[in-house]
Amino acid sequence: YPLKEYAVADSWTHFFMENGTAFSCRTVDDDYPDMETFLKETTESEEVTPVALPSDLKNILDAVIPMCKGDSDMEKTVEVSYNHKDIVLVAEKETGKLKKTVKYNSGVDVAFMINPIFLKDIMNKCDSFNLLADKSVIHFSTGPFNHIISVEIPEE
């Protein structure tokens, strides 16, 4: 888009094109967080439990993606629940709800929401995650790839 002019105001920058199109972007005046320190603090835990992502989970994700609420692929979410004997995936949108179960003895109870397409991408990089119960997070990691999700750990 050929830029005609722009304007900066408070926490916005506005770009005006020759054809009349305008783009507005939020701006932030702050320091970017130190991710190395954040990852170190977040992933150091007294209670680390490795948990596998079984390969047949990808097929279940393929089945639930069409039932996930979201106007675009980026907005889709699925609920993933591990309990001591199953992994349960629940996708829901206006037209209904789909619940799929994978028999799997994980030894943990944890639940989280995630974009199912992104989870499939994660599974192409790693086949497990670490549950850090004292921090209520799970950490996917392999080489330079790190992803942390806040999770719900059911009370016993």
Sequence and secondary structure as in RCSB ss.txt:
>XXXX:A:sequence
YPLKEYAVADSWTHFFMENGTAFSCRTVDDDYPDMETFLKETTESEEVTPVALPSDLKNILDAVIPMCKGDSDME
KTVEVSYNHKDIVLVAEKETGKLKKTVKYNSGVDVAFMINPIFLKDIMNKCDSFNLLADKSVIHFSTGPFNHIIS
VEIPEE
>XXXX:A:secstr
  EEEEEEETTEEEEEETTS EEEEE   S    HHHHHHHHH  S EEEEE  TTHHHHHHHHGGGS  SSGGG
  EEEEE SSEEEEEEEETTEEEEEEEE   S  EEEEE HHHHHHHHHH SEEEEETTTTEEEEEETTEEEEEE
 B    
